Amino acid sequence: MKKILLLIVLIGFIQFACVDDNDLTPGPNIPTSIDLRETGNFTIVKNQGSLGSCWAFACVGLAEYKIKEDLGVEVDLSEQHLVNCAEFGPMGGMEFLRDNGLTIEDSLPYQAQFQGCNIIFEPIYKVTLFEIVNVSDLGFEDRISILKGILFSEGPFVSHMDCYTDLDYYTSGIYEYDGVSDSGYGHIIVIVGYQDDDSIKNGGYWIVRNSWGSEWGENGYFKIPYDECNIAKYYAYKVSGVEKIGKIEKLLISGYHCRWSNDGSKIAYVNRNNSGIRLFVYNFETEEENVIVDDMDGDMQLSWLDEGNTIVFDAYDSNNRLDLWKVKTETGDVEFLVDNALVPDAHPQLNKMVCSKNEQLALYNKSGTLLSYIGNINGGLAVLSPDGTKVVYVTGQSGNEDIWLVNTDGTNRQQITSHEGRDYWPRWSPDGNMIAFESERSGNFDIWTYNFTTQKFVQITNHPADDRMGDWSPCGKSMVFNSKRDGDWGTYILKNVF
């Protein structure tokens, strides 16, 4: 079926180029072929239908790729949100993604018609940085080299091509315009790879992501010779940064060492008044906070021992020594657990907890029986991975306080963070793919994450006040943290951060 495509006035886009062609130099020594589909970061190719919305699908496809690459999550964003609210064309699409962000497809499904921007949808992801590379005045070899360099070093890019009706009937192989088919409409696409081949017209071809559905062409993609149909002869839009937009709410409580209960119904935390440190539990369902422990002192670092009824914490004994204790949240009954130990992190499902004992990391069961020491490791603030096989912990052995990783048998020790300043209070995500931690690397304390799969760091909060001690919700989508963003220390929830 013939598609209605987008007619582009090229000069209108060239003037917005952020990178002038006079500043460009040919790319580095790069391979003779790249296919970024092999990264697994692309979502399935979608279908724009009869609406001239190829620009929206191209912008969204590029953003979804970068979200998967940088944040490690696959997301289906709403092209309809762009169609309804953004200025027409790739510039308008990218600016809207940067300035406003998009909701997801489930919230606003594609309808292949303009609906107007009179309904407000909460944006979930946004582009933080995009650039337009102007290649319109470059010669053929320099232009192709620059564009291949973008694919090699930065990823896919959005560009333009002239489109003729014979492309409708493409099924596979290398497309070339037949010279007689109708129309020369502008079409916006995503270039995802290339292949140099002297036997091909113009010495090679681009691999292109279309927006005509996954049943068209080669699973929604096609190949086309360099410069055929004026493809990528004018500009390339590239995305350098993306982020998840979370909704921050301040709780009517104030405390630190916040830990979410495993059933998600409560948060435990501590606070200090004139008489000492007290341990509280806040119940989300009843919106009540209760003092659980108020006659003990110490750092009072804590963790839940079960779904939501028992907490383990460190506090001073009568000899002013830090021990581990447990308390029933319903009754406030306190029992001694482990002597000369501190900083507990428990996993009730595994019947294990990790703590510092005799200046080493040690594993205990939740009844307080020693299971093993984790090698000869001097570290603190240790947390056990959800599968019980690894521990992340903080140590200053590298000269700064950094986060390290080690197997629970003491093997395969690795340094995760390396930065001048504190990286502190690590917390595992429930799926075990990431850790959250507080860091000074942005100039003050903010909450960051590290993804073990992508090996990327992502800044989650960004505020002039300090954001400290983040902890994951049990579903892994929200975080609770402490901050002085309202002037005094308060407790905040960053909702739907992932």
N, C-alpha and C positions, 0 to 999 in steps of 0.2 A: 504494500500500500504506500502510496506517495506520502511523504512527510512534509509538513509545513515547517520550513526552517527559518532561521534568523538572518535577516539582511543586515549586514554590518557596514557602517561607514567607518572605514579604517582610520582615517585621519582623526576622528573623534577619540580614538583610543590611544593612538601614538602619542598625543600630546600629554598623556598622563604618565608616560614612562618614568619610572624612578631611577633606572640605570641607563644612562645615555650610551649610545653605541660608540662614541668616541672614547669612552672609558673602558671598553671591552677589549680583551685580548683573547686569542684562540685558547681553547681549553688545554688541559694537561695531557700527557700521554695516557690515553684511555683505551679500553679494549675495543675490539672490532664489533662487538655486539653486547647489548644489555637488554634484558627483559625483566622489568620490575614486577611483572605479575608473579614471578617466582618468589618474591618476598612474602607473599600471602597477606599483604596489607590492603589489597583492594576488596571492596564489597562487590556483590553481584551487580552486573550491569542492569540498569533500570531503563524504562521506556517512557520517553517524553510524550508519546502519543501524537495527537494532531496539533498540539500547541507549540508555538515557536519558543520553547523554553530550554533549548540546548545549553544556553549559557548557565542556567541555574543548575542543571545536572552536571555540567563540567565543574563548576565551582564546588558543589557539594561532593562530587567524587574525589576531587583533590583534597578537600578538607577531611573527608573520611579516611583517606589513605594516611594523612599526616597524624590523625588521632590514633590510628592503630599503630603507626610506627613509633610515635613519641609516648603515648599514654598506655599502650598495650591493650586497648579495649576496642572491640568492633562495634560500631554504632551505625544506625540507619537514620540519617538526618532528613528533615522535611524539605524537599524541593519546593513544595507548595508554599511554605513560609517565605522563601525567597521570591517566588512568583507574585505573591500577594503584596509584599512589603518593600522589596528592594527596587532601586532604580534599574531600568532595563539594561541588560548586557553584563559582561564579565566584570567590568569595573564596578558597577553598582552592586553586583553580587558579592564581590570580595569586600567592598567597603561595608556592606551590611553585615557580613560574617564577622568582620573585625569590630565594628562599632556596636553591634547588637547581639550577635550570636543567633543560633537556630534552635528550635525545638526538634523533637524526634518525629519520625514518620508516624508512629502509632498515635501521637497526639494530633497531628494534622496530615492526614494521608493525601497523596497527590490526586488531583481531580482533573488535570489537563484543561483548566480554565482559570481565568483571573477571577478571584473572589473578593478583592478589596482587603485592605489592611485594617478593618474595623474591629477585629477580634484579637485580643492580646494573648499570645501564648508565651509561657515562660521559657526563655532560651536555656539550653542545656550545655552546648558547646560553642566556642567561638574561635576565630582565627586571631592570633595576637600580632602577627606580622606577615605581610605579603609584599612582594615586589613585582614590578613589571620590567622586564628586560626588553629594550628596543633593539631589534636587529634589522630594521628596515633598510638601513643604509650600508649594511655590510655586504661584501662580496659573497658568492656562493660558498666557497671553502671556509672562510672565516665564520660565516653564519652557522653552517652545519657543525663546525667544531665547537662553537660556543654552546649551541643547544645540546649537543652530545655531552659536553662538559657539565651542564646543569643536571642531566639525567644521571651522570656518573657520580657527582659529588653531592647533589641536593635532592634529587628525586624527580617525580613526574611534574609536568607543567601543562597549563591550559593555553591553547592557541587557537588560531583561526584557519579555515580552509574554504575554498570555493566548492560548492556542492552541486552536482548534476544528478538528474533523475536516474542515470544508469547505476549509481551507487546503491539505489534501492534493491537491486537484484544481485548484489555481491553475496557470495556464499563462502568463499575461501580463496587463498592465494594472495597475489599482489594485485591490487586494483590499479588500473590506469583508465583515465577518462577516454571514452570512445570517440570523442571529437564531434559528435552530432547530437547527443542527448540535450534536452532542454535545460534551461535555467542556469544561473550562476549565483545562487543564493549563498550568503555567508553562513557558515556552520561553525559552532564552537565545540571543540573536542579536547580530550586529554591525551597527551603523548606520553607513552609509558615505556618506550624502548626503541631500539634501532638495530639494524643489521647492515654492516658494510658488505657490499658484494659487487664487484666490477661487472658481473654479468647482468646486473639489474640496471634499468634506466637510472641515470644520474648517480650511479655508483652505490646504491643501497636504498633502504626503505625505513620508514618510521613504523612503529607498532602503535596503534591508536585505539583508545577506548571511546566508543560511541555511546549514544543514549537512545538506541532503538530497541532495547531489550536484549536479553541473553540468548534468545533463539535466533537473532539475526547474525549473519556473518560467522566469525569464529568465536562463538560464545559471547557475542557482543562486541568483539574487537575486529579490526581489519589492518591490513598492511598496505602502505602506499609509498611510492618512490619519493625520495627527497625532492622538494619543490613542486611535485605534482599538484595541480589544482591550487597552486600558491600556498600550500600548507606550511605553516610556521615561518613565513617570510617576513612577518612584521613584528610580532611581539611574543613574549612568553610570560605568563603569570606563574610565579612560584610562591609556595607557602613555606615560611620558615618557622612558624610557631603556632601552637594551638593550646587551648586549655579548657578544662571542665569548669562550668560556672556553677558554683555552689551557693546555696542560700544560707546566710548566717543569721542565727537567732540567738539572743542572749537568754540564758536560763535565769530563773529567779533564785539562784543560789550562787555562792561564792566559795570556791575551794580549789585545791590542787591535788596532784596525784590521782586524777580522775580515772576510774576504770569502769567500763560498761559491763554489766552482768551478762552472763552467757545467754540468758533468755531474752535479753534486750529490754527488760522492763524497768531496770534500775541503773543508777549510777552511784558508785561509792566514791567518796572523796574526803579529804581532811582539811581542816582549817584551824587557825590558831587564834585564841582570844587571850585575855589577860591571865587566865589560869592555866593555860597550856594548850596542847593540841587535842582536837576532838575529831572523831571519825563519824561521818554522816552517811546516810543512804537517802537518795532522792528517788521517789517512785513516780514514773511517768504517768501511770494510769490514775493515781489519786492526786498527783501534783503536790505531794507532801514530802517534806524532808524530816528525818528523824536522827537524833543523836544516838549512835550505837555505842561508842566508847568515849568517855569524857574524863577518866581518872588515870590515864596513862600518858607517857610522854616519850619522845623520840622523833625520828624522821617520819614514822608512820607511813612508810611506803607499803602498798597493799595490792592484793589481787583476790579474785573470787575463787573459792574452793569448790563451788558447785553452781547450779543454775542461777541461784539468787538468794540463798539462805545462809551462807557461811562465807566469811572473809578471812584471809590470812594477812597479817601485817607485822611489821617489825616495831618494837618498842623496848624501852629500857626495863630491865629487871631491878631488883632491890640493890644489886651491886653496880648499877649504872652501866650495864652491859646490854647491847642490843641482842635480843632473841626474837624468834618467830612465835607469834601467838595466833589463835583463831577465835572468832567471835560469831555467835549466832545472831543474825540480824533481827529475828523476831523477839528474842528475849534479852539480848545484850550480854549473855553469858560468855565469859572469856576463859580460854584454856591455853596453857603453855603447849608449844608444839616442838620447836627445835632450839637448842641453846647456841649462843654465840654465832648467830646467822642473821642475815639481813637481805633486803631487797628481793622479796619473793615474787615469782611469776608462776602461777598455777594453771594447769590445763585439766579440768575435771574429767573430760572425756578420755584422757590418756592416763588418768590417775598418777600424774607426775607434776612436779614443780621444780624450778631451778632457782637457786639463790647463791649468795656469797657466803662461804663457810671457811674459816681459817685462811682468809685471803685467797681462796680458790673458788672456782665455780663448781657447784655440786648439784646432783640430781637427787630428789627425794620423792617418795610417794606422798599423797595428800594426807596420810596419817602421820607423817613425820619420820618415816624410816629411810635411812640413807640408802640410795641405790648405787651411786658411783660418783667419783669426782671426774670432771671433764678435763683430764690432762692436768698439767701444771700451769694453769692459766690464772693470772692475776687480773681480774677485770670486775666491772660492776654493771648495774642496771641491765642485767642479762634477761632475755626473754626467749622462751622456747617456741620453736616453729610449730604450726598446727599439727604436723605429722609426727612431732616428737623426735626428729632426727638431727635437728640443727639448733644452734643457739646464736643469736646476735647479742653483742655486748659492747660496752664502752671501755676503752683503755687509753691511757695517755702515753703509751710506750713509744709512739712515733714522734713525740714532742708536742702534739696537740691532742685534745680529746677527740678521738675518732671511733667509728663503729667498725667492728670486726665480726667475722662469721667463722664458726667452727662446728664440726660434727660433734654430736654428743659423746662419741667415743674419743674425742680429742684430736681427731685427724682433720686434714684439709683445712688448715687455718688460713683465712684470707682477710685482707684489709678491704673494707667496702668504701669508706669515705676517707678522703685526704684533703684537708682544707685548713687554712690558718684561722683558727677560731673553733668554737665548740660545735661538734655534732653530737647530739645528746638525746636521751630518752627514746630509744628505738621501740617500735611496736610492730609486730607482724600483722599483715592483713589476714583475714580469716581464711582466704584461699592459699596463703603461703607464697604468693607471687611477688609481694612487695613488702617493704617496711616503710613506716612513717617515722619521722624523727624531727626534732627541733634543731635548727641550725642558725648560725650567725652569718652565713655566707652572703646574705643580701644586705648586710650592714647592721641589722638588728635580728632578733630571733623571729623566725617564721617557721611554719610547718612545711616540710618537704617530704617527698617519697622517693624511694629507689625501687626500680623494677628489675628483678633478677633476670627476667627473660630478655628485655631490651637493653639492659644495663644503662638505663637512662635515669637521670635525676629530674624531678618535676617539682617546682615550687607551688605549693597548694594555697598558702595564704600570703598576702603581701600588704603589710600595714606598718606605718611608722612606729606604732606601739609594738611591744613584744608579744608574740603568740607562742605559747609554751605547752609542752606535755600533751601532745595529741594522742588520742586513743580511738581505735576503730569501733564502729558499731558492729554487732554480730553478723549483719548481712554484708558488711564491707563497703557500704555505699556512703556512709556519713562518718564524721569525726567529732569528738568532743575535745575542746582545748581550753586553755586559760589565756587571758589577754588583759592588757591594760588599755584597750582601745577606747574605753569610755572614761579613762582617767584613773580608775581604781581597778584592782584585779577583779575579774569576773569570769564566769564559766559560759562558754559559747558552744553551739553546735553548728557545724558546717554540714548542711544537708545535701545529699545527692552529689557528693564530690566525685564519685565514680559511677 
